[in-house]
Amino acid sequence: MDNETTKRTEALIDRLRERREEGAADRLARTLVHGAESGFLFALRETLETLLTGVEAIDPVTQTMMEELRLEVEKRLGAPGGTARSPHG
């Protein structure tokens, strides 16, 4: 994962902690620490989709941060010549 994506993920974790969403922040932080790039990206995408569902109506700024990060992950997963594949086949 590139440095920009890591920074955006860390910013989102900080934002979640500021909003006292410790469970969501911890889950995202664990995703940042574990796994190879493709496994990480798939896990990150899944985590972001789950979190988006919970914060959509509560915090538009956090929702926007999550959506931007999710779109970046989607772009990387679908990049031509990329090696990212679903861990489920």
N, CA, C and O atoms as a Tinker XYZ file with bonds, in Angstrom:
   356  protein
     1  N      0.855000   -1.165000    0.000000    73     2
     2  CA     0.000000    0.000000    0.000000    64     1     3
     3  C      0.902000    1.229000    0.000000    63     2     4     5
     4  O      1.929000    1.267000    0.678000    81     3
     5  N      0.502000    2.217000   -0.764000    73     3     6
     6  CA     1.338000    3.405000   -0.844000    64     5     7
     7  C      1.143000    4.304000    0.372000    63     6     8     9
     8  O      0.200000    4.141000    1.147000    81     7
     9  N      2.038000    5.230000    0.511000    73     7    10
    10  CA     2.074000    6.118000    1.672000    64     9    11
    11  C      0.808000    6.975000    1.775000    63    10    12    13
    12  O      0.313000    7.218000    2.876000    81    11
    13  N      0.289000    7.431000    0.640000    73    11    14
    14  CA    -0.906000    8.290000    0.652000    64    13    15
    15  C     -2.111000    7.536000    1.203000    63    14    16    17
    16  O     -2.871000    8.081000    2.004000    81    15
    17  N     -2.290000    6.294000    0.783000    73    15    18
    18  CA    -3.412000    5.495000    1.274000    64    17    19
    19  C     -3.259000    5.225000    2.768000    63    18    20    21
    20  O     -4.238000    5.259000    3.513000    81    19
    21  N     -2.041000    4.960000    3.197000    73    19    22
    22  CA    -1.788000    4.749000    4.620000    64    21    23
    23  C     -2.137000    6.003000    5.415000    63    22    24    25
    24  O     -2.783000    5.915000    6.459000    81    23
    25  N     -1.719000    7.154000    4.934000    73    23    26
    26  CA    -2.013000    8.415000    5.619000    64    25    27
    27  C     -3.518000    8.668000    5.700000    63    26    28    29
    28  O     -4.023000    9.111000    6.731000    81    27
    29  N     -4.223000    8.387000    4.620000    73    27    30
    30  CA    -5.673000    8.602000    4.610000    64    29    31
    31  C     -6.369000    7.652000    5.578000    63    30    32    33
    32  O     -7.333000    8.026000    6.246000    81    31
    33  N     -5.876000    6.431000    5.645000    73    31    34
    34  CA    -6.448000    5.462000    6.575000    64    33    35
    35  C     -6.199000    5.900000    8.012000    63    34    36    37
    36  O     -7.098000    5.833000    8.850000    81    35
    37  N     -4.982000    6.348000    8.299000    73    35    38
    38  CA    -4.663000    6.822000    9.651000    64    37    39
    39  C     -5.495000    8.053000   10.020000    63    38    40    41
    40  O     -5.923000    8.184000   11.167000    81    39
    41  N     -5.729000    8.953000    9.066000    73    39    42
    42  CA    -6.558000   10.137000    9.332000    64    41    43
    43  C     -7.987000    9.723000    9.669000    63    42    44    45
    44  O     -8.620000   10.303000   10.551000    81    43
    45  N     -8.480000    8.727000    8.967000    73    43    46
    46  CA    -9.826000    8.243000    9.243000    64    45    47
    47  C     -9.896000    7.585000   10.617000    63    46    48    49
    48  O    -10.878000    7.768000   11.337000    81    47
    49  N     -8.877000    6.825000   10.987000    73    47    50
    50  CA    -8.827000    6.210000   12.313000    64    49    51
    51  C     -8.849000    7.304000   13.382000    63    50    52    53
    52  O     -9.590000    7.198000   14.359000    81    51
    53  N     -8.046000    8.345000   13.204000    73    51    54
    54  CA    -8.018000    9.452000   14.162000    64    53    55
    55  C     -9.393000   10.119000   14.258000    63    54    56    57
    56  O     -9.856000   10.438000   15.354000    81    55
    57  N    -10.027000   10.324000   13.134000    73    55    58
    58  CA   -11.354000   10.960000   13.120000    64    57    59
    59  C    -12.369000   10.104000   13.873000    63    58    60    61
    60  O    -13.172000   10.622000   14.649000    81    59
    61  N    -12.329000    8.808000   13.643000    73    59    62
    62  CA   -13.250000    7.914000   14.347000    64    61    63
    63  C    -13.008000    7.956000   15.857000    63    62    64    65
    64  O    -13.958000    7.963000   16.640000    81    63
    65  N    -11.752000    7.984000   16.258000    73    63    66
    66  CA   -11.429000    8.052000   17.692000    64    65    67
    67  C    -11.925000    9.375000   18.296000    63    66    68    69
    68  O    -12.431000    9.399000   19.418000    81    67
    69  N    -11.775000   10.469000   17.545000    73    67    70
    70  CA   -12.271000   11.765000   18.018000    64    69    71
    71  C    -13.778000   11.720000   18.256000    63    70    72    73
    72  O    -14.295000   12.379000   19.158000    81    71
    73  N    -14.464000   10.948000   17.451000    73    71    74
    74  CA   -15.921000   10.833000   17.554000    64    73    75
    75  C    -16.319000    9.725000   18.519000    63    74    76    77
    76  O    -17.497000    9.387000   18.627000    81    75
    77  N    -15.341000    9.160000   19.219000    73    75    78
    78  CA   -15.569000    8.106000   20.211000    64    77    79
    79  C    -16.164000    6.834000   19.593000    63    78    80    81
    80  O    -16.951000    6.126000   20.221000    81    79
    81  N    -15.767000    6.572000   18.359000    73    79    82
    82  CA   -16.150000    5.341000   17.665000    64    81    83
    83  C    -14.982000    4.370000   17.787000    63    82    84    85
    84  O    -14.372000    3.979000   16.792000    81    83
    85  N    -14.683000    3.986000   19.034000    73    83    86
    86  CA   -13.499000    3.174000   19.314000    64    85    87
    87  C    -13.525000    1.818000   18.611000    63    86    88    89
    88  O    -12.507000    1.375000   18.080000    81    87
    89  N    -14.673000    1.165000   18.606000    73    87    90
    90  CA   -14.770000   -0.147000   17.968000    64    89    91
    91  C    -14.444000   -0.075000   16.487000    63    90    92    93
    92  O    -13.688000   -0.895000   15.965000    81    91
    93  N    -15.017000    0.908000   15.817000    73    91    94
    94  CA   -14.768000    1.074000   14.389000    64    93    95
    95  C    -13.306000    1.448000   14.137000    63    94    96    97
    96  O    -12.681000    0.937000   13.208000    81    95
    97  N    -12.768000    2.336000   14.965000    73    95    98
    98  CA   -11.372000    2.749000   14.817000    64    97    99
    99  C    -10.430000    1.573000   15.050000    63    98   100   101
   100  O     -9.455000    1.404000   14.317000    81    99
   101  N    -10.712000    0.765000   16.060000    73    99   102
   102  CA    -9.875000   -0.399000   16.349000    64   101   103
   103  C     -9.910000   -1.405000   15.199000    63   102   104   105
   104  O     -8.882000   -1.968000   14.823000    81   103
   105  N    -11.093000   -1.620000   14.650000    73   103   106
   106  CA   -11.226000   -2.573000   13.542000    64   105   107
   107  C    -10.434000   -2.092000   12.333000    63   106   108   109
   108  O     -9.736000   -2.877000   11.692000    81   107
   109  N    -10.540000   -0.824000   12.026000    73   107   110
   110  CA    -9.803000   -0.261000   10.896000    64   109   111
   111  C     -8.297000   -0.284000   11.166000    63   110   112   113
   112  O     -7.508000   -0.562000   10.262000    81   111
   113  N     -7.902000    0.004000   12.396000    73   111   114
   114  CA    -6.480000   -0.016000   12.751000    64   113   115
   115  C     -5.895000   -1.421000   12.617000    63   114   116   117
   116  O     -4.768000   -1.582000   12.148000    81   115
   117  N     -6.651000   -2.430000   13.023000    73   115   118
   118  CA    -6.177000   -3.823000   12.869000    64   117   119
   119  C     -5.995000   -4.155000   11.399000    63   118   120   121
   120  O     -5.062000   -4.868000   11.030000    81   119
   121  N     -6.874000   -3.645000   10.569000    73   119   122
   122  CA    -6.765000   -3.886000    9.136000    64   121   123
   123  C     -5.494000   -3.258000    8.589000    63   122   124   125
   124  O     -4.849000   -3.824000    7.707000    81   123
   125  N     -5.133000   -2.094000    9.105000    73   123   126
   126  CA    -3.936000   -1.397000    8.650000    64   125   127
   127  C     -2.670000   -2.166000    9.001000    63   126   128   129
   128  O     -1.690000   -2.120000    8.259000    81   127
   129  N     -2.684000   -2.869000   10.124000    73   127   130
   130  CA    -1.494000   -3.543000   10.624000    64   129   131
   131  C     -1.260000   -4.897000    9.964000    63   130   132   133
   132  O     -0.108000   -5.286000    9.773000    81   131
   133  N     -2.312000   -5.621000    9.612000    73   131   134
   134  CA    -2.188000   -7.012000    9.169000    64   133   135
   135  C     -2.245000   -7.174000    7.657000    63   134   136   137
   136  O     -2.837000   -6.367000    6.940000    81   135
   137  N     -1.608000   -8.243000    7.201000    73   135   138
   138  CA    -1.839000   -8.748000    5.861000    64   137   139
   139  C     -1.012000   -8.136000    4.753000    63   138   140   141
   140  O     -0.412000   -7.070000    4.888000    81   139
   141  N     -1.010000   -8.861000    3.654000    73   139   142
   142  CA    -0.369000   -8.401000    2.432000    64   141   143
   143  C     -1.272000   -7.368000    1.769000    63   142   144   145
   144  O     -2.429000   -7.196000    2.153000    81   143
   145  N     -0.735000   -6.695000    0.784000    73   143   146
   146  CA    -1.483000   -5.582000    0.179000    64   145   147
   147  C     -2.853000   -5.988000   -0.331000    63   146   148   149
   148  O     -3.838000   -5.326000   -0.003000    81   147
   149  N     -2.957000   -7.028000   -1.105000    73   147   150
   150  CA    -4.275000   -7.354000   -1.663000    64   149   151
   151  C     -5.246000   -7.782000   -0.574000    63   150   152   153
   152  O     -6.408000   -7.373000   -0.585000    81   151
   153  N     -4.789000   -8.593000    0.359000    73   151   154
   154  CA    -5.649000   -8.990000    1.470000    64   153   155
   155  C     -6.063000   -7.794000    2.296000    63   154   156   157
   156  O     -7.205000   -7.693000    2.746000    81   155
   157  N     -5.126000   -6.897000    2.486000    73   155   158
   158  CA    -5.418000   -5.677000    3.221000    64   157   159
   159  C     -6.476000   -4.847000    2.498000    63   158   160   161
   160  O     -7.421000   -4.360000    3.118000    81   159
   161  N     -6.314000   -4.691000    1.197000    73   159   162
   162  CA    -7.254000   -3.864000    0.448000    64   161   163
   163  C     -8.662000   -4.431000    0.491000    63   162   164   165
   164  O     -9.628000   -3.684000    0.645000    81   163
   165  N     -8.786000   -5.742000    0.357000    73   163   166
   166  CA   -10.114000   -6.342000    0.428000    64   165   167
   167  C    -10.716000   -6.178000    1.820000    63   166   168   169
   168  O    -11.903000   -5.882000    1.957000    81   167
   169  N     -9.902000   -6.370000    2.841000    73   167   170
   170  CA   -10.392000   -6.203000    4.212000    64   169   171
   171  C    -10.748000   -4.744000    4.483000    63   170   172   173
   172  O    -11.751000   -4.452000    5.134000    81   171
   173  N     -9.921000   -3.836000    3.979000    73   171   174
   174  CA   -10.187000   -2.408000    4.157000    64   173   175
   175  C    -11.489000   -2.017000    3.471000    63   174   176   177
   176  O    -12.298000   -1.282000    4.036000    81   175
   177  N    -11.687000   -2.506000    2.259000    73   175   178
   178  CA   -12.932000   -2.198000    1.545000    64   177   179
   179  C    -14.140000   -2.691000    2.332000    63   178   180   181
   180  O    -15.121000   -1.964000    2.489000    81   179
   181  N    -14.071000   -3.917000    2.822000    73   179   182
   182  CA   -15.184000   -4.476000    3.588000    64   181   183
   183  C    -15.440000   -3.665000    4.859000    63   182   184   185
   184  O    -16.588000   -3.383000    5.202000    81   183
   185  N    -14.378000   -3.297000    5.545000    73   183   186
   186  CA   -14.515000   -2.511000    6.768000    64   185   187
   187  C    -15.141000   -1.151000    6.471000    63   186   188   189
   188  O    -16.036000   -0.705000    7.189000    81   187
   189  N    -14.675000   -0.500000    5.421000    73   187   190
   190  CA   -15.216000    0.810000    5.069000    64   189   191
   191  C    -16.695000    0.724000    4.708000    63   190   192   193
   192  O    -17.482000    1.585000    5.100000    81   191
   193  N    -17.073000   -0.305000    3.967000    73   191   194
   194  CA   -18.484000   -0.449000    3.614000    64   193   195
   195  C    -19.340000   -0.642000    4.860000    63   194   196   197
   196  O    -20.435000   -0.087000    4.958000    81   195
   197  N    -18.842000   -1.426000    5.810000    73   195   198
   198  CA   -19.570000   -1.634000    7.062000    64   197   199
   199  C    -19.684000   -0.336000    7.847000    63   198   200   201
   200  O    -20.757000    0.004000    8.346000    81   199
   201  N    -18.581000    0.383000    7.952000    73   199   202
   202  CA   -18.580000    1.632000    8.702000    64   201   203
   203  C    -19.450000    2.694000    8.038000    63   202   204   205
   204  O    -20.127000    3.461000    8.723000    81   203
   205  N    -19.433000    2.741000    6.719000    73   203   206
   206  CA   -20.252000    3.726000    6.008000    64   205   207
   207  C    -21.722000    3.572000    6.356000    63   206   208   209
   208  O    -22.436000    4.561000    6.520000    81   207
   209  N    -22.162000    2.354000    6.465000    73   207   210
   210  CA   -23.558000    2.097000    6.801000    64   209   211
   211  C    -23.909000    2.716000    8.150000    63   210   212   213
   212  O    -25.009000    3.239000    8.324000    81   211
   213  N    -22.988000    2.661000    9.098000    73   211   214
   214  CA   -23.264000    3.150000   10.442000    64   213   215
   215  C    -23.174000    4.652000   10.623000    63   214   216   217
   216  O    -23.796000    5.194000   11.537000    81   215
   217  N    -22.408000    5.351000    9.768000    73   215   218
   218  CA   -22.200000    6.777000   10.001000    64   217   219
   219  C    -22.860000    7.683000    8.965000    63   218   220   221
   220  O    -22.778000    8.907000    9.072000    81   219
   221  N    -23.497000    7.109000    7.992000    73   219   222
   222  CA   -24.063000    7.918000    6.907000    64   221   223
   223  C    -24.875000    9.109000    7.407000    63   222   224   225
   224  O    -24.651000   10.240000    6.976000    81   223
   225  N    -25.798000    8.863000    8.296000    73   223   226
   226  CA   -26.690000    9.924000    8.743000    64   225   227
   227  C    -26.135000   10.706000    9.926000    63   226   228   229
   228  O    -26.682000   11.751000   10.279000    81   227
   229  N    -25.069000   10.230000   10.541000    73   227   230
   230  CA   -24.572000   10.835000   11.769000    64   229   231
   231  C    -23.523000   11.908000   11.514000    63   230   232   233
   232  O    -23.564000   12.971000   12.133000    81   231
   233  N    -22.583000   11.643000   10.611000    73   231   234
   234  CA   -21.444000   12.537000   10.452000    64   233   235
   235  C    -21.028000   12.625000    8.980000    63   234   236   237
   236  O    -20.286000   11.769000    8.498000    81   235
   237  N    -21.498000   13.645000    8.267000    73   235   238
   238  CA   -21.184000   13.761000    6.840000    64   237   239
   239  C    -19.688000   13.898000    6.538000    63   238   240   241
   240  O    -19.236000   13.413000    5.501000    81   239
   241  N    -18.914000   14.537000    7.407000    73   239   242
   242  CA   -17.477000   14.698000    7.158000    64   241   243
   243  C    -16.787000   13.345000    7.194000    63   242   244   245
   244  O    -16.000000   13.027000    6.302000    81   243
   245  N    -17.073000   12.541000    8.221000    73   243   246
   246  CA   -16.482000   11.208000    8.318000    64   245   247
   247  C    -16.955000   10.345000    7.161000    63   246   248   249
   248  O    -16.172000    9.577000    6.602000    81   247
   249  N    -18.207000   10.460000    6.800000    73   247   250
   250  CA   -18.736000    9.687000    5.679000    64   249   251
   251  C    -17.956000   10.019000    4.406000    63   250   252   253
   252  O    -17.597000    9.120000    3.645000    81   251
   253  N    -17.696000   11.289000    4.176000    73   251   254
   254  CA   -16.947000   11.693000    2.987000    64   253   255
   255  C    -15.533000   11.137000    3.015000    63   254   256   257
   256  O    -15.038000   10.656000    1.996000    81   255
   257  N    -14.878000   11.196000    4.167000    73   255   258
   258  CA   -13.529000   10.645000    4.295000    64   257   259
   259  C    -13.536000    9.155000    3.975000    63   258   260   261
   260  O    -12.666000    8.672000    3.251000    81   259
   261  N    -14.504000    8.430000    4.506000    73   259   262
   262  CA   -14.602000    6.988000    4.267000    64   261   263
   263  C    -14.861000    6.694000    2.795000    63   262   264   265
   264  O    -14.249000    5.798000    2.214000    81   263
   265  N    -15.763000    7.449000    2.206000    73   263   266
   266  CA   -16.112000    7.213000    0.802000    64   265   267
   267  C    -14.914000    7.472000   -0.102000    63   266   268   269
   268  O    -14.679000    6.709000   -1.039000    81   267
   269  N    -14.154000    8.530000    0.159000    73   267   270
   270  CA   -12.965000    8.819000   -0.643000    64   269   271
   271  C    -11.933000    7.701000   -0.518000    63   270   272   273
   272  O    -11.330000    7.287000   -1.509000    81   271
   273  N    -11.740000    7.224000    0.692000    73   271   274
   274  CA   -10.793000    6.127000    0.904000    64   273   275
   275  C    -11.296000    4.854000    0.236000    63   274   276   277
   276  O    -10.511000    4.122000   -0.368000    81   275
   277  N    -12.599000    4.579000    0.337000    73   275   278
   278  CA   -13.165000    3.386000   -0.296000    64   277   279
   279  C    -12.978000    3.441000   -1.812000    63   278   280   281
   280  O    -12.654000    2.427000   -2.431000    81   279
   281  N    -13.176000    4.611000   -2.414000    73   279   282
   282  CA   -12.989000    4.754000   -3.851000    64   281   283
   283  C    -11.535000    4.529000   -4.255000    63   282   284   285
   284  O    -11.262000    3.937000   -5.299000    81   283
   285  N    -10.603000    5.002000   -3.431000    73   283   286
   286  CA    -9.183000    4.769000   -3.691000    64   285   287
   287  C     -8.869000    3.272000   -3.640000    63   286   288   289
   288  O     -8.125000    2.766000   -4.480000    81   287
   289  N     -9.423000    2.576000   -2.674000    73   287   290
   290  CA    -9.220000    1.129000   -2.555000    64   289   291
   291  C     -9.802000    0.428000   -3.777000    63   290   292   293
   292  O     -9.157000   -0.443000   -4.361000    81   291
   293  N    -11.014000    0.803000   -4.164000    73   291   294
   294  CA   -11.642000    0.203000   -5.349000    64   293   295
   295  C    -10.774000    0.415000   -6.584000    63   294   296   297
   296  O    -10.611000   -0.494000   -7.398000    81   295
   297  N    -10.221000    1.607000   -6.721000    73   295   298
   298  CA    -9.360000    1.909000   -7.865000    64   297   299
   299  C     -8.151000    0.979000   -7.880000    63   298   300   301
   300  O     -7.772000    0.457000   -8.928000    81   299
   301  N     -7.557000    0.778000   -6.721000    73   299   302
   302  CA    -6.374000   -0.083000   -6.650000    64   301   303
   303  C     -6.720000   -1.548000   -6.893000    63   302   304   305
   304  O     -5.949000   -2.273000   -7.521000    81   303
   305  N     -7.855000   -1.976000   -6.406000    73   303   306
   306  CA    -8.260000   -3.360000   -6.616000    64   305   307
   307  C     -8.574000   -3.635000   -8.081000    63   306   308   309
   308  O     -8.394000   -4.757000   -8.554000    81   307
   309  N     -9.040000   -2.625000   -8.796000    73   307   310
   310  CA    -9.406000   -2.816000  -10.187000    64   309   311
   311  C     -8.365000   -2.324000  -11.170000    63   310   312   313
   312  O     -8.621000   -2.270000  -12.373000    81   311
   313  N     -7.180000   -1.960000  -10.668000    73   311   314
   314  CA    -6.142000   -1.416000  -11.533000    64   313   315
   315  C     -5.679000   -2.456000  -12.550000    63   314   316   317
   316  O     -5.421000   -3.602000  -12.181000    81   315
   317  N     -5.569000   -2.075000  -13.828000    73   315   318
   318  CA    -5.072000   -3.008000  -14.840000    64   317   319
   319  C     -3.687000   -3.502000  -14.482000    63   318   320   321
   320  O     -2.820000   -2.722000  -14.089000    81   319
   321  N     -3.486000   -4.792000  -14.617000    73   319   322
   322  CA    -2.198000   -5.386000  -14.296000    64   321   323
   323  C     -1.954000   -5.545000  -12.820000    63   322   324   325
   324  O     -0.882000   -5.984000  -12.405000    81   323
   325  N     -2.956000   -5.187000  -12.010000    73   323   326
   326  CA    -2.809000   -5.323000  -10.563000    64   325   327
   327  C     -2.816000   -6.777000  -10.156000    63   326   328   329
   328  O     -3.330000   -7.637000  -10.871000    81   327
   329  N     -2.245000   -7.038000   -9.010000    73   327   330
   330  CA    -2.183000   -8.422000   -8.533000    64   329   331
   331  C     -3.221000   -8.706000   -7.476000    63   330   332   333
   332  O     -3.324000   -9.830000   -6.984000    81   331
   333  N     -3.992000   -7.694000   -7.122000    73   331   334
   334  CA    -4.982000   -7.876000   -6.045000    64   333   335
   335  C     -6.095000   -8.793000   -6.519000    63   334   336   337
   336  O     -6.713000   -8.555000   -7.557000    81   335
   337  N     -6.339000   -9.832000   -5.757000    73   335   338
   338  CA    -7.434000  -10.754000   -6.022000    64   337   339
   339  C     -8.158000  -11.009000   -4.735000    63   338   340   341
   340  O     -7.598000  -10.864000   -3.649000    81   339
   341  N     -9.391000  -11.386000   -4.858000    73   339   342
   342  CA   -10.181000  -11.696000   -3.671000    64   341   343
   343  C     -9.559000  -12.868000   -2.937000    63   342   344   345
   344  O     -9.182000  -13.853000   -3.572000    81   343
   345  N     -9.442000  -12.794000   -1.617000    73   343   346
   346  CA    -8.906000  -13.927000   -0.861000    64   345   347
   347  C     -9.858000  -15.104000   -0.891000    63   346   348   349
   348  O     -9.494000  -16.201000   -0.469000    81   347
   349  N    -11.076000  -14.898000   -1.385000    73   347   350
   350  CA   -12.072000  -15.961000   -1.432000    64   349   351
   351  C    -12.137000  -16.597000   -2.811000    63   350   352   353
   352  O    -13.017000  -17.418000   -3.067000    81   351
   353  N    -11.233000  -16.238000   -3.693000    73   351   354
   354  CA   -11.201000  -16.868000   -5.011000    64   353   355
   355  C    -11.560000  -15.928000   -6.027000    63   354   356
   356  O    -11.589000  -16.276000   -7.208000    81   355
